[in-house]
Amino acid sequence: MEYLQVFITVPDRRTAARISRVLLAEHRAACVQVLGPVASSYHWQGRVEHSREWLCIVKTGRRHYRALERRVRQLHPYEVPEIIALPVSTGYRQYLEWLAGELKPVKPQVRSNRG
């Protein structure tokens, strides 16, 4: 299995807790760490904005990313949320085995031959 760390910024601790709870309950993530507040500066709609945000670091598998992203977009209040996934190139074997065991099995996609 290939693993990812997904970074998601949110406007407040309450949103971070809600996203964490849902991703863990649905086994789309094995672990979510919440850091904050963090100071964010970014370009948005022609201006430089400065805000206080919270950062969620989500541990998941590559095969779980699409479902995780879709779920976060449903829960996230931002118009364009930051959802960035970075691959885990290596890690402590027992930790990665634990991580894999906590994730929801992903059903293989069935492709139709209809055109």
N, CA, C and O atoms as a GROMACS GRO file, in nm:
protein
  460
    1MET      N    1   0.085  -0.119   0.000
    1MET     CA    2   0.000   0.000   0.000
    1MET      C    3   0.088   0.124   0.000
    1MET      O    4   0.193   0.127   0.064
    2GLU      N    5   0.045   0.225  -0.073
    2GLU     CA    6   0.113   0.355  -0.072
    2GLU      C    7   0.041   0.447   0.025
    2GLU      O    8  -0.082   0.445   0.035
    3TYR      N    9   0.118   0.527   0.097
    3TYR     CA   10   0.062   0.611   0.202
    3TYR      C   11   0.079   0.758   0.169
    3TYR      O   12   0.169   0.797   0.094
    4LEU      N   13  -0.010   0.840   0.226
    4LEU     CA   14  -0.008   0.985   0.207
    4LEU      C   15  -0.022   1.055   0.341
    4LEU      O   16  -0.081   1.003   0.435
    5GLN      N   17   0.034   1.177   0.346
    5GLN     CA   18  -0.002   1.272   0.450
    5GLN      C   19  -0.076   1.384   0.377
    5GLN      O   20  -0.024   1.444   0.283
    6VAL      N   21  -0.196   1.412   0.422
    6VAL     CA   22  -0.280   1.512   0.359
    6VAL      C   23  -0.290   1.632   0.453
    6VAL      O   24  -0.323   1.619   0.570
    7PHE      N   25  -0.260   1.750   0.398
    7PHE     CA   26  -0.265   1.874   0.475
    7PHE      C   27  -0.392   1.950   0.438
    7PHE      O   28  -0.420   1.974   0.321
    8ILE      N   29  -0.469   1.986   0.542
    8ILE     CA   30  -0.596   2.057   0.522
    8ILE      C   31  -0.599   2.173   0.621
    8ILE      O   32  -0.585   2.153   0.741
    9THR      N   33  -0.616   2.295   0.570
    9THR     CA   34  -0.633   2.409   0.660
    9THR      C   35  -0.781   2.441   0.673
    9THR      O   36  -0.857   2.430   0.578
   10VAL      N   37  -0.819   2.481   0.794
   10VAL     CA   38  -0.958   2.514   0.825
   10VAL      C   39  -0.962   2.642   0.907
   10VAL      O   40  -0.860   2.681   0.966
   11PRO      N   41  -1.078   2.708   0.913
   11PRO     CA   42  -1.083   2.839   0.980
   11PRO      C   43  -1.084   2.834   1.132
   11PRO      O   44  -1.052   2.934   1.197
   12ASP      N   45  -1.119   2.719   1.192
   12ASP     CA   46  -1.128   2.715   1.338
   12ASP      C   47  -1.114   2.572   1.391
   12ASP      O   48  -1.119   2.475   1.316
   13ARG      N   49  -1.096   2.564   1.519
   13ARG     CA   50  -1.075   2.435   1.586
   13ARG      C   51  -1.198   2.346   1.574
   13ARG      O   52  -1.185   2.224   1.561
   14ARG      N   53  -1.314   2.404   1.577
   14ARG     CA   54  -1.440   2.328   1.568
   14ARG      C   55  -1.449   2.255   1.434
   14ARG      O   56  -1.486   2.138   1.429
   15THR      N   57  -1.416   2.324   1.325
   15THR     CA   58  -1.418   2.262   1.193
   15THR      C   59  -1.313   2.152   1.186
   15THR      O   60  -1.339   2.045   1.130
   16ALA      N   61  -1.196   2.176   1.241
   16ALA     CA   62  -1.090   2.074   1.243
   16ALA      C   63  -1.138   1.949   1.317
   16ALA      O   64  -1.116   1.837   1.272
   17ALA      N   65  -1.203   1.969   1.430
   17ALA     CA   66  -1.252   1.856   1.509
   17ALA      C   67  -1.359   1.778   1.433
   17ALA      O   68  -1.359   1.655   1.435
   18ARG      N   69  -1.449   1.849   1.366
   18ARG     CA   70  -1.556   1.782   1.291
   18ARG      C   71  -1.499   1.700   1.177
   18ARG      O   72  -1.537   1.584   1.158
   19ILE      N   73  -1.408   1.759   1.099
   19ILE     CA   74  -1.346   1.686   0.987
   19ILE      C   75  -1.268   1.566   1.039
   19ILE      O   76  -1.277   1.457   0.982
   20SER      N   77  -1.194   1.583   1.146
   20SER     CA   78  -1.118   1.473   1.205
   20SER      C   79  -1.211   1.360   1.247
   20SER      O   80  -1.187   1.244   1.214
   21ARG      N   81  -1.317   1.395   1.320
   21ARG     CA   82  -1.412   1.295   1.369
   21ARG      C   83  -1.471   1.213   1.254
   21ARG      O   84  -1.477   1.090   1.261
   22VAL      N   85  -1.515   1.282   1.149
   22VAL     CA   86  -1.579   1.214   1.036
   22VAL      C   87  -1.480   1.124   0.962
   22VAL      O   88  -1.511   1.008   0.933
   23LEU      N   89  -1.362   1.176   0.932
   23LEU     CA   90  -1.263   1.095   0.859
   23LEU      C   91  -1.222   0.971   0.938
   23LEU      O   92  -1.203   0.864   0.879
   24LEU      N   93  -1.210   0.984   1.069
   24LEU     CA   94  -1.176   0.868   1.151
   24LEU      C   95  -1.293   0.771   1.162
   24LEU      O   96  -1.274   0.650   1.152
   25ALA      N   97  -1.413   0.822   1.183
   25ALA     CA   98  -1.531   0.736   1.196
   25ALA      C   99  -1.556   0.655   1.069
   25ALA      O  100  -1.599   0.540   1.075
   26GLU      N  101  -1.528   0.717   0.955
   26GLU     CA  102  -1.550   0.650   0.826
   26GLU      C  103  -1.428   0.572   0.780
   26GLU      O  104  -1.429   0.516   0.670
   27HIS      N  105  -1.324   0.567   0.860
   27HIS     CA  106  -1.198   0.496   0.829
   27HIS      C  107  -1.137   0.542   0.697
   27HIS      O  108  -1.078   0.462   0.624
   28ARG      N  109  -1.152   0.672   0.667
   28ARG     CA  110  -1.082   0.731   0.552
   28ARG      C  111  -0.944   0.778   0.595
   28ARG      O  112  -0.858   0.808   0.512
   29ALA      N  113  -0.923   0.785   0.726
   29ALA     CA  114  -0.794   0.824   0.785
   29ALA      C  115  -0.767   0.734   0.904
   29ALA      O  116  -0.860   0.691   0.972
   30ALA      N  117  -0.640   0.705   0.927
   30ALA     CA  118  -0.600   0.627   1.044
   30ALA      C  119  -0.566   0.719   1.161
   30ALA      O  120  -0.576   0.680   1.277
   31CYS      N  121  -0.524   0.841   1.128
   31CYS     CA  122  -0.480   0.936   1.229
   31CYS      C  123  -0.497   1.077   1.173
   31CYS      O  124  -0.470   1.101   1.055
   32VAL      N  125  -0.540   1.169   1.257
   32VAL     CA  126  -0.547   1.310   1.219
   32VAL      C  127  -0.485   1.390   1.332
   32VAL      O  128  -0.528   1.380   1.447
   33GLN      N  129  -0.384   1.469   1.299
   33GLN     CA  130  -0.324   1.559   1.396
   33GLN      C  131  -0.373   1.700   1.365
   33GLN      O  132  -0.378   1.740   1.249
   34VAL      N  133  -0.407   1.775   1.469
   34VAL     CA  134  -0.456   1.911   1.451
   34VAL      C  135  -0.359   2.006   1.519
   34VAL      O  136  -0.331   1.994   1.639
   35LEU      N  137  -0.308   2.100   1.443
   35LEU     CA  138  -0.214   2.200   1.493
   35LEU      C  139  -0.277   2.338   1.478
   35LEU      O  140  -0.348   2.365   1.381
   36GLY      N  141  -0.252   2.423   1.575
   36GLY     CA  142  -0.301   2.557   1.558
   36GLY      C  143  -0.312   2.631   1.690
   36GLY      O  144  -0.294   2.577   1.799
   37PRO      N  145  -0.341   2.756   1.673
   37PRO     CA  146  -0.362   2.822   1.545
   37PRO      C  147  -0.229   2.846   1.472
   37PRO      O  148  -0.123   2.857   1.533
   38VAL      N  149  -0.240   2.856   1.341
   38VAL     CA  150  -0.126   2.891   1.257
   38VAL      C  151  -0.160   3.021   1.184
   38VAL      O  152  -0.276   3.046   1.153
   39ALA      N  153  -0.059   3.101   1.158
   39ALA     CA  154  -0.078   3.226   1.083
   39ALA      C  155  -0.062   3.195   0.935
   39ALA      O  156   0.041   3.143   0.892
   40SER      N  157  -0.164   3.227   0.857
   40SER     CA  158  -0.161   3.202   0.713
   40SER      C  159  -0.168   3.334   0.638
   40SER      O  160  -0.244   3.424   0.674
   41SER      N  161  -0.087   3.346   0.534
   41SER     CA  162  -0.091   3.461   0.443
   41SER      C  163  -0.099   3.405   0.302
   41SER      O  164  -0.024   3.314   0.267
   42TYR      N  165  -0.190   3.459   0.222
   42TYR     CA  166  -0.214   3.401   0.090
   42TYR      C  167  -0.283   3.501  -0.001
   42TYR      O  168  -0.346   3.596   0.044
   43HIS      N  169  -0.269   3.476  -0.130
   43HIS     CA  170  -0.341   3.555  -0.230
   43HIS      C  171  -0.483   3.501  -0.243
   43HIS      O  172  -0.502   3.380  -0.254
   44TRP      N  173  -0.582   3.590  -0.242
   44TRP     CA  174  -0.720   3.548  -0.262
   44TRP      C  175  -0.798   3.663  -0.323
   44TRP      O  176  -0.810   3.772  -0.265
   45GLN      N  177  -0.852   3.637  -0.442
   45GLN     CA  178  -0.935   3.733  -0.514
   45GLN      C  179  -0.867   3.868  -0.529
   45GLN      O  180  -0.928   3.973  -0.505
   46GLY      N  181  -0.740   3.865  -0.570
   46GLY     CA  182  -0.666   3.987  -0.600
   46GLY      C  183  -0.606   4.059  -0.482
   46GLY      O  184  -0.550   4.168  -0.498
   47ARG      N  185  -0.615   4.002  -0.364
   47ARG     CA  186  -0.561   4.066  -0.245
   47ARG      C  187  -0.475   3.968  -0.168
   47ARG      O  188  -0.488   3.846  -0.184
   48VAL      N  189  -0.387   4.021  -0.086
   48VAL     CA  190  -0.313   3.937   0.007
   48VAL      C  191  -0.392   3.934   0.137
   48VAL      O  192  -0.419   4.039   0.197
   49GLU      N  193  -0.429   3.816   0.180
   49GLU     CA  194  -0.508   3.798   0.302
   49GLU      C  195  -0.419   3.742   0.413
   49GLU      O  196  -0.320   3.674   0.386
   50HIS      N  197  -0.455   3.771   0.535
   50HIS     CA  198  -0.387   3.719   0.653
   50HIS      C  199  -0.496   3.665   0.745
   50HIS      O  200  -0.592   3.734   0.776
   51SER      N  201  -0.479   3.541   0.786
   51SER     CA  202  -0.580   3.484   0.874
   51SER      C  203  -0.519   3.384   0.972
   51SER      O  204  -0.405   3.339   0.957
   52ARG      N  205  -0.597   3.353   1.070
   52ARG     CA  206  -0.561   3.251   1.169
   52ARG      C  207  -0.636   3.125   1.130
   52ARG      O  208  -0.758   3.127   1.115
   53GLU      N  209  -0.563   3.015   1.113
   53GLU     CA  210  -0.625   2.890   1.071
   53GLU      C  211  -0.573   2.775   1.158
   53GLU      O  212  -0.484   2.794   1.240
   54TRP      N  213  -0.630   2.658   1.137
   54TRP     CA  214  -0.588   2.535   1.202
   54TRP      C  215  -0.546   2.440   1.092
   54TRP      O  216  -0.605   2.440   0.983
   55LEU      N  217  -0.446   2.359   1.118
   55LEU     CA  218  -0.392   2.266   1.019
   55LEU      C  219  -0.419   2.122   1.063
   55LEU      O  220  -0.380   2.081   1.172
   56CYS      N  221  -0.484   2.048   0.976
   56CYS     CA  222  -0.507   1.905   0.998
   56CYS      C  223  -0.406   1.828   0.914
   56CYS      O  224  -0.394   1.852   0.793
   57ILE      N  225  -0.334   1.736   0.976
   57ILE     CA  226  -0.242   1.648   0.905
   57ILE      C  227  -0.303   1.509   0.913
   57ILE      O  228  -0.313   1.450   1.021
   58VAL      N  229  -0.344   1.457   0.798
   58VAL     CA  230  -0.419   1.332   0.790
   58VAL      C  231  -0.330   1.221   0.735
   58VAL      O  232  -0.264   1.239   0.632
   59LYS      N  233  -0.328   1.106   0.803
   59LYS     CA  234  -0.254   0.989   0.754
   59LYS      C  235  -0.352   0.896   0.687
   59LYS      O  236  -0.451   0.854   0.748
   60THR      N  237  -0.326   0.862   0.560
   60THR     CA  238  -0.418   0.778   0.483
   60THR      C  239  -0.341   0.702   0.376
   60THR      O  240  -0.218   0.712   0.366
   61GLY      N  241  -0.414   0.628   0.296
   61GLY     CA  242  -0.355   0.556   0.183
   61GLY      C  243  -0.388   0.626   0.052
   61GLY      O  244  -0.490   0.694   0.041
   62ARG      N  245  -0.303   0.608  -0.046
   62ARG     CA  246  -0.325   0.672  -0.176
   62ARG      C  247  -0.461   0.634  -0.235
   62ARG      O  248  -0.530   0.718  -0.292
   63ARG      N  249  -0.499   0.508  -0.221
   63ARG     CA  250  -0.627   0.461  -0.276
   63ARG      C  251  -0.747   0.525  -0.206
   63ARG      O  252  -0.858   0.520  -0.258
   64HIS      N  253  -0.726   0.584  -0.090
   64HIS     CA  254  -0.834   0.647  -0.015
   64HIS      C  255  -0.848   0.797  -0.044
   64HIS      O  256  -0.942   0.861   0.001
   65TYR      N  257  -0.754   0.852  -0.120
   65TYR     CA  258  -0.748   0.997  -0.136
   65TYR      C  259  -0.875   1.055  -0.197
   65TYR      O  260  -0.931   1.151  -0.143
   66ARG      N  261  -0.922   1.001  -0.308
   66ARG     CA  262  -1.039   1.062  -0.375
   66ARG      C  263  -1.161   1.070  -0.283
   66ARG      O  264  -1.227   1.173  -0.277
   67ALA      N  265  -1.190   0.962  -0.212
   67ALA     CA  266  -1.304   0.961  -0.121
   67ALA      C  267  -1.281   1.059  -0.005
   67ALA      O  268  -1.374   1.128   0.037
   68LEU      N  269  -1.159   1.065   0.044
   68LEU     CA  270  -1.125   1.159   0.151
   68LEU      C  271  -1.145   1.302   0.104
   68LEU      O  272  -1.207   1.383   0.173
   69GLU      N  273  -1.093   1.334  -0.014
   69GLU     CA  274  -1.107   1.470  -0.067
   69GLU      C  275  -1.254   1.507  -0.086
   69GLU      O  276  -1.297   1.617  -0.051
   70ARG      N  277  -1.331   1.415  -0.140
   70ARG     CA  278  -1.474   1.440  -0.163
   70ARG      C  279  -1.544   1.468  -0.030
   70ARG      O  280  -1.626   1.560  -0.020
   71ARG      N  281  -1.511   1.390   0.072
   71ARG     CA  282  -1.575   1.408   0.203
   71ARG      C  283  -1.533   1.540   0.267
   71ARG      O  284  -1.617   1.610   0.323
   72VAL      N  285  -1.406   1.574   0.259
   72VAL     CA  286  -1.359   1.701   0.315
   72VAL      C  287  -1.429   1.818   0.246
   72VAL      O  288  -1.471   1.913   0.312
   73ARG      N  289  -1.443   1.812   0.115
   73ARG     CA  290  -1.511   1.920   0.042
   73ARG      C  291  -1.656   1.935   0.088
   73ARG      O  292  -1.708   2.047   0.091
   74GLN      N  293  -1.722   1.826   0.124
   74GLN     CA  294  -1.859   1.832   0.174
   74GLN      C  295  -1.866   1.902   0.310
   74GLN      O  296  -1.962   1.972   0.340
   75LEU      N  297  -1.763   1.882   0.392
   75LEU     CA  298  -1.763   1.933   0.529
   75LEU      C  299  -1.698   2.071   0.544
   75LEU      O  300  -1.721   2.139   0.644
   76HIS      N  301  -1.620   2.112   0.447
   76HIS     CA  302  -1.536   2.231   0.459
   76HIS      C  303  -1.612   2.358   0.423
   76HIS      O  304  -1.684   2.360   0.323
   77PRO      N  305  -1.597   2.465   0.503
   77PRO     CA  306  -1.670   2.589   0.473
   77PRO      C  307  -1.607   2.677   0.364
   77PRO      O  308  -1.674   2.766   0.312
   78TYR      N  309  -1.480   2.653   0.328
   78TYR     CA  310  -1.416   2.739   0.228
   78TYR      C  311  -1.464   2.705   0.088
   78TYR      O  312  -1.498   2.591   0.057
   79GLU      N  313  -1.467   2.807   0.003
   79GLU     CA  314  -1.500   2.788  -0.138
   79GLU      C  315  -1.395   2.701  -0.207
   79GLU      O  316  -1.428   2.613  -0.286
   80VAL      N  317  -1.267   2.727  -0.177
   80VAL     CA  318  -1.156   2.650  -0.233
   80VAL      C  319  -1.065   2.609  -0.117
   80VAL      O  320  -0.969   2.679  -0.085
   81PRO      N  321  -1.094   2.495  -0.054
   81PRO     CA  322  -1.012   2.454   0.059
   81PRO      C  323  -0.876   2.402   0.017
   81PRO      O  324  -0.859   2.346  -0.091
   82GLU      N  325  -0.778   2.422   0.104
   82GLU     CA  326  -0.647   2.362   0.082
   82GLU      C  327  -0.656   2.215   0.122
   82GLU      O  328  -0.680   2.183   0.238
   83ILE      N  329  -0.635   2.127   0.026
   83ILE     CA  330  -0.628   1.983   0.050
   83ILE      C  331  -0.510   1.937  -0.035
   83ILE      O  332  -0.522   1.920  -0.156
   84ILE      N  333  -0.396   1.916   0.030
   84ILE     CA  334  -0.272   1.883  -0.041
   84ILE      C  335  -0.218   1.752   0.014
   84ILE      O  336  -0.201   1.736   0.135
   85ALA      N  337  -0.192   1.657  -0.076
   85ALA     CA  338  -0.141   1.526  -0.034
   85ALA      C  339   0.005   1.511  -0.074
   85ALA      O  340   0.045   1.540  -0.187
   86LEU      N  341   0.084   1.465   0.022
   86LEU     CA  342   0.225   1.436  -0.003
   86LEU      C  343   0.250   1.288   0.020
   86LEU      O  344   0.201   1.232   0.118
   87PRO      N  345   0.325   1.223  -0.069
   87PRO     CA  346   0.352   1.081  -0.051
   87PRO      C  347   0.447   1.056   0.065
   87PRO      O  348   0.536   1.137   0.093
   88VAL      N  349   0.427   0.944   0.131
   88VAL     CA  350   0.518   0.900   0.235
   88VAL      C  351   0.615   0.804   0.166
   88VAL      O  352   0.575   0.697   0.121
   89SER      N  353   0.741   0.842   0.158
   89SER     CA  354   0.838   0.761   0.084
   89SER      C  355   0.884   0.639   0.163
   89SER      O  356   0.916   0.536   0.104
   90THR      N  357   0.888   0.651   0.295
   90THR     CA  358   0.927   0.539   0.380
   90THR      C  359   0.879   0.568   0.520
   90THR      O  360   0.841   0.681   0.552
   91GLY      N  361   0.881   0.466   0.605
   91GLY     CA  362   0.837   0.485   0.742
   91GLY      C  363   0.857   0.358   0.823
   91GLY      O  364   0.889   0.252   0.768
   92TYR      N  365   0.839   0.370   0.950
   92TYR     CA  366   0.851   0.257   1.042
   92TYR      C  367   0.748   0.152   1.003
   92TYR      O  368   0.628   0.180   1.002
   93ARG      N  369   0.793   0.033   0.970
   93ARG     CA  370   0.707  -0.072   0.914
   93ARG      C  371   0.584  -0.100   1.000
   93ARG      O  372   0.473  -0.109   0.948
   94GLN      N  373   0.603  -0.115   1.130
   94GLN     CA  374   0.489  -0.146   1.217
   94GLN      C  375   0.386  -0.033   1.219
   94GLN      O  376   0.266  -0.059   1.227
   95TYR      N  377   0.432   0.091   1.212
   95TYR     CA  378   0.339   0.204   1.207
   95TYR      C  379   0.258   0.199   1.077
   95TYR      O  380   0.137   0.218   1.079
   96LEU      N  381   0.326   0.175   0.966
   96LEU     CA  382   0.257   0.171   0.838
   96LEU      C  383   0.159   0.053   0.831
   96LEU      O  384   0.053   0.064   0.771
   97GLU      N  385   0.195  -0.059   0.893
   97GLU     CA  386   0.103  -0.173   0.898
   97GLU      C  387  -0.020  -0.139   0.981
   97GLU      O  388  -0.132  -0.175   0.944
   98TRP      N  389   0.001  -0.069   1.093
   98TRP     CA  390  -0.112  -0.024   1.174
   98TRP      C  391  -0.201   0.069   1.093
   98TRP      O  392  -0.323   0.055   1.092
   99LEU      N  393  -0.138   0.165   1.024
   99LEU     CA  394  -0.211   0.262   0.943
   99LEU      C  395  -0.299   0.188   0.841
   99LEU      O  396  -0.418   0.218   0.829
  100ALA      N  397  -0.242   0.095   0.769
  100ALA     CA  398  -0.317   0.019   0.667
  100ALA      C  399  -0.434  -0.055   0.730
  100ALA      O  400  -0.542  -0.062   0.672
  101GLY      N  401  -0.414  -0.111   0.849
  101GLY     CA  402  -0.519  -0.186   0.915
  101GLY      C  403  -0.636  -0.102   0.962
  101GLY      O  404  -0.745  -0.154   0.983
  102GLU      N  405  -0.615   0.028   0.979
  102GLU     CA  406  -0.721   0.117   1.027
  102GLU      C  407  -0.804   0.178   0.914
  102GLU      O  408  -0.908   0.238   0.940
  103LEU      N  409  -0.759   0.163   0.791
  103LEU     CA  410  -0.830   0.224   0.679
  103LEU      C  411  -0.938   0.131   0.624
  103LEU      O  412  -0.924   0.009   0.625
  104LYS      N  413  -1.045   0.193   0.576
  104LYS     CA  414  -1.156   0.119   0.517
  104LYS      C  415  -1.108   0.050   0.390
  104LYS      O  416  -1.039   0.112   0.309
  105PRO      N  417  -1.143  -0.077   0.371
  105PRO     CA  418  -1.105  -0.142   0.245
  105PRO      C  419  -1.164  -0.066   0.125
  105PRO      O  420  -1.278  -0.020   0.129
  106VAL      N  421  -1.084  -0.055   0.021
  106VAL     CA  422  -1.129   0.014  -0.100
  106VAL      C  423  -1.170  -0.091  -0.202
  106VAL      O  424  -1.093  -0.181  -0.235
  107LYS      N  425  -1.294  -0.079  -0.250
  107LYS     CA  426  -1.343  -0.174  -0.350
  107LYS      C  427  -1.280  -0.142  -0.484
  107LYS      O  428  -1.270  -0.025  -0.522
  108PRO      N  429  -1.236  -0.246  -0.557
  108PRO     CA  430  -1.181  -0.220  -0.690
  108PRO      C  431  -1.289  -0.163  -0.781
  108PRO      O  432  -1.405  -0.201  -0.773
  109GLN      N  433  -1.249  -0.072  -0.867
  109GLN     CA  434  -1.342  -0.010  -0.961
  109GLN      C  435  -1.369  -0.106  -1.076
  109GLN      O  436  -1.276  -0.163  -1.133
  110VAL      N  437  -1.494  -0.123  -1.111
  110VAL     CA  438  -1.534  -0.207  -1.223
  110VAL      C  439  -1.549  -0.116  -1.343
  110VAL      O  440  -1.623  -0.017  -1.340
  111ARG      N  441  -1.480  -0.152  -1.448
  111ARG     CA  442  -1.488  -0.072  -1.571
  111ARG      C  443  -1.587  -0.133  -1.667
  111ARG      O  444  -1.590  -0.255  -1.686
  112SER      N  445  -1.665  -0.050  -1.725
  112SER     CA  446  -1.763  -0.096  -1.823
  112SER      C  447  -1.702  -0.094  -1.962
  112SER      O  448  -1.626  -0.004  -1.996
  113ASN      N  449  -1.737  -0.194  -2.042
  113ASN     CA  450  -1.688  -0.198  -2.180
  113ASN      C  451  -1.783  -0.127  -2.275
  113ASN      O  452  -1.760  -0.123  -2.396
  114ARG      N  453  -1.888  -0.071  -2.220
  114ARG     CA  454  -1.984   0.002  -2.304
  114ARG      C  455  -1.924   0.134  -2.345
  114ARG      O  456  -1.854   0.199  -2.267
  115GLY      N  457  -1.951   0.174  -2.467
  115GLY     CA  458  -1.896   0.298  -2.517
  115GLY      C  459  -1.996   0.395  -2.539
  115GLY      O  460  -1.966   0.506  -2.582
   0.00000   0.00000   0.00000
